Amino acid sequence: MNRTDLTAAVAEATGLTTHQAAEAVAATLDGIARGVAEHGSVALPGFGTFERRDRAARSGRNPQTGEPMEIPATVAPAFKPAAAFRRQVAEGRTA
């Protein structure tokens, strides 16, 4: 499922027009991204938690030359699914 499919599903489930559903999906995704960036996490009970995870600096190797190199510390987004969501996916059922 891509963003267009998600927008169509939201429009069908809510009775919104496709344009209104697209705006709702965009606002939701933007809110999640801003929440994680500004507050560190966004928890959606029954679905999961979007969060920031710090990755420490580490040593690695350049795959082209094989020479050692330092990989800098980074911050990456992560998602931890809720137990109910994991069960739903494992059972292959829809809400």
Short mmCIF file of the C-alpha atoms (twelve columns), coordinates in Angstrom:
data_MODEL
# 
_entry.id   MODEL 
# 
loop_
_atom_site.group_PDB 
_atom_site.id 
_atom_site.type_symbol 
_atom_site.label_atom_id 
_atom_site.label_alt_id 
_atom_site.label_comp_id 
_atom_site.label_asym_id 
_atom_site.label_seq_id 
_atom_site.Cartn_x 
_atom_site.Cartn_y 
_atom_site.Cartn_z 
_atom_site.pdbx_PDB_model_num 
ATOM 1  C CA . MET A 1  0.000   0.000   0.000  1 
ATOM 2  C CA . ASN A 2  1.325   3.418   -0.908 1 
ATOM 3  C CA . ARG A 3  0.209   6.916   0.035  1 
ATOM 4  C CA . THR A 4  -2.394  7.040   -2.764 1 
ATOM 5  C CA . ASP A 5  -3.890  3.731   -1.620 1 
ATOM 6  C CA . LEU A 6  -3.946  4.960   1.979  1 
ATOM 7  C CA . THR A 7  -5.659  8.176   0.938  1 
ATOM 8  C CA . ALA A 8  -8.306  6.205   -0.980 1 
ATOM 9  C CA . ALA A 9  -8.884  3.928   2.033  1 
ATOM 10 C CA . VAL A 10 -9.289  6.930   4.362  1 
ATOM 11 C CA . ALA A 11 -11.707 8.572   1.924  1 
ATOM 12 C CA . GLU A 12 -13.786 5.406   1.687  1 
ATOM 13 C CA . ALA A 13 -13.822 4.763   5.448  1 
ATOM 14 C CA . THR A 14 -14.700 8.322   6.434  1 
ATOM 15 C CA . GLY A 15 -16.838 9.579   3.555  1 
ATOM 16 C CA . LEU A 16 -14.397 12.410  2.871  1 
ATOM 17 C CA . THR A 17 -13.536 13.447  -0.654 1 
ATOM 18 C CA . THR A 18 -10.209 12.192  -1.977 1 
ATOM 19 C CA . HIS A 19 -8.776  15.704  -1.669 1 
ATOM 20 C CA . GLN A 20 -9.902  16.023  1.961  1 
ATOM 21 C CA . ALA A 21 -8.547  12.565  2.766  1 
ATOM 22 C CA . ALA A 22 -5.208  13.453  1.149  1 
ATOM 23 C CA . GLU A 23 -5.011  16.566  3.335  1 
ATOM 24 C CA . ALA A 24 -5.870  14.507  6.438  1 
ATOM 25 C CA . VAL A 25 -3.201  11.897  5.642  1 
ATOM 26 C CA . ALA A 26 -0.610  14.613  4.940  1 
ATOM 27 C CA . ALA A 27 -1.452  16.432  8.186  1 
ATOM 28 C CA . THR A 28 -1.236  13.200  10.193 1 
ATOM 29 C CA . LEU A 29 2.139   12.224  8.756  1 
ATOM 30 C CA . ASP A 30 3.463   15.770  9.195  1 
ATOM 31 C CA . GLY A 31 2.262   15.798  12.801 1 
ATOM 32 C CA . ILE A 32 4.007   12.503  13.524 1 
ATOM 33 C CA . ALA A 33 7.255   13.708  11.923 1 
ATOM 34 C CA . ARG A 34 7.174   17.021  13.811 1 
ATOM 35 C CA . GLY A 35 6.284   15.297  17.077 1 
ATOM 36 C CA . VAL A 36 9.218   12.912  16.829 1 
ATOM 37 C CA . ALA A 37 11.608  15.694  15.815 1 
ATOM 38 C CA . GLU A 38 10.499  18.082  18.565 1 
ATOM 39 C CA . HIS A 39 9.503   15.775  21.433 1 
ATOM 40 C CA . GLY A 40 11.364  12.537  20.760 1 
ATOM 41 C CA . SER A 41 8.314   10.282  20.405 1 
ATOM 42 C CA . VAL A 42 4.679   10.032  19.351 1 
ATOM 43 C CA . ALA A 43 2.614   7.277   20.997 1 
ATOM 44 C CA . LEU A 44 -0.568  5.990   19.354 1 
ATOM 45 C CA . PRO A 45 -2.149  3.501   21.800 1 
ATOM 46 C CA . GLY A 46 -3.101  0.236   20.120 1 
ATOM 47 C CA . PHE A 47 -0.893  1.043   17.108 1 
ATOM 48 C CA . GLY A 48 2.615   1.837   18.302 1 
ATOM 49 C CA . THR A 49 5.217   4.456   19.109 1 
ATOM 50 C CA . PHE A 50 7.290   6.490   16.677 1 
ATOM 51 C CA . GLU A 51 10.552  7.598   18.295 1 
ATOM 52 C CA . ARG A 52 14.044  8.978   17.790 1 
ATOM 53 C CA . ARG A 53 16.961  6.660   18.384 1 
ATOM 54 C CA . ASP A 54 20.530  7.804   18.833 1 
ATOM 55 C CA . ARG A 55 23.176  5.785   17.054 1 
ATOM 56 C CA . ALA A 56 26.658  6.038   18.526 1 
ATOM 57 C CA . ALA A 57 29.741  6.801   16.461 1 
ATOM 58 C CA . ARG A 58 31.564  3.672   15.402 1 
ATOM 59 C CA . SER A 59 34.407  2.358   13.304 1 
ATOM 60 C CA . GLY A 60 33.735  0.828   9.917  1 
ATOM 61 C CA . ARG A 61 35.380  0.063   6.608  1 
ATOM 62 C CA . ASN A 62 35.066  1.765   3.253  1 
ATOM 63 C CA . PRO A 63 33.486  -0.977  1.089  1 
ATOM 64 C CA . GLN A 64 35.348  0.173   -2.031 1 
ATOM 65 C CA . THR A 65 38.858  0.448   -0.572 1 
ATOM 66 C CA . GLY A 66 38.628  -1.601  2.606  1 
ATOM 67 C CA . GLU A 67 40.256  1.209   4.579  1 
ATOM 68 C CA . PRO A 68 39.085  1.842   8.149  1 
ATOM 69 C CA . MET A 69 36.917  4.900   8.684  1 
ATOM 70 C CA . GLU A 70 34.942  6.548   11.457 1 
ATOM 71 C CA . ILE A 71 31.157  6.613   11.046 1 
ATOM 72 C CA . PRO A 72 29.707  9.633   12.876 1 
ATOM 73 C CA . ALA A 73 26.897  9.473   15.431 1 
ATOM 74 C CA . THR A 74 23.409  9.953   13.981 1 
ATOM 75 C CA . VAL A 75 19.799  10.206  15.039 1 
ATOM 76 C CA . ALA A 76 17.321  7.950   13.219 1 
ATOM 77 C CA . PRO A 77 13.542  7.489   13.331 1 
ATOM 78 C CA . ALA A 78 12.188  4.173   14.603 1 
ATOM 79 C CA . PHE A 79 8.801   2.525   15.138 1 
ATOM 80 C CA . LYS A 80 7.858   0.146   17.941 1 
ATOM 81 C CA . PRO A 81 4.515   -1.571  17.239 1 
ATOM 82 C CA . ALA A 82 1.957   -2.072  20.008 1 
ATOM 83 C CA . ALA A 83 1.063   -5.627  21.057 1 
ATOM 84 C CA . ALA A 84 -2.436  -5.340  19.542 1 
ATOM 85 C CA . PHE A 85 -0.981  -4.256  16.199 1 
ATOM 86 C CA . ARG A 86 1.573   -7.098  16.223 1 
ATOM 87 C CA . ARG A 87 -1.209  -9.628  16.916 1 
ATOM 88 C CA . GLN A 88 -3.383  -8.207  14.146 1 
ATOM 89 C CA . VAL A 89 -0.539  -8.478  11.622 1 
ATOM 90 C CA . ALA A 90 0.393   -11.991 12.789 1 
ATOM 91 C CA . GLU A 91 -3.196  -13.168 12.400 1 
ATOM 92 C CA . GLY A 92 -3.486  -11.508 8.997  1 
ATOM 93 C CA . ARG A 93 -6.765  -9.820  9.833  1 
ATOM 94 C CA . THR A 94 -8.076  -6.319  9.243  1 
ATOM 95 C CA . ALA A 95 -9.397  -3.999  11.910 1 
# 
